[in-house]
Amino acid sequence: MARYLLDIGCDYGQGFGYAPALSAQEAEVYLNESYVDGAAPVKLRG
């Protein structure tokens, strides 16, 4: 699914297929860091 989303130009995905749920504080840090780079980090599961 991650490959398909990237292929169609989608930079975001969610769900346990990508990573376990983050706490509210962890999510805030993640989003703040992603905006510094201009894009949220996308990692393919291997």
N, C-alpha and C positions, 0 to 999 in steps of 0.2 A: 504494500500500500504506500509506503514512503516513497518509493521510486515513482509510482504513478503520480502522486501529488507533486513531486519535484518536476516531473516531465510536463505537467500542465501548468507550471508556473506558480504553484501554491507553496508558500514558504512556511505554512503553519499546519500542524496536525496535533491531535491530542488523543489520549487514551493509554491504557495499560500496554498496548502494543509498542509504545515508544518509551515509556518510563513509568515508574510508580507515581502515584499522586504526590504533589508537593504540599507542604504546610503553607498557610497563608504567607508567613514570613519568607519562606524559601521561594515562593512564587513571585513575591514582590522583588526580591533580589534578582531572580532570573530575568524578569521582564525589564528591570532597570538596566541590567548589564547588556541585554540584547539591544536596547535602544541606543546605547553608547556606540555599538558597532554598526548600527543602521539596519540590522537584520537579526532575527532570532536564530540561534544556532540550530541547524538541522543535521541530525546524525542518522545514518542508515543502520539498522540492526543487521549484524552480520552473522 
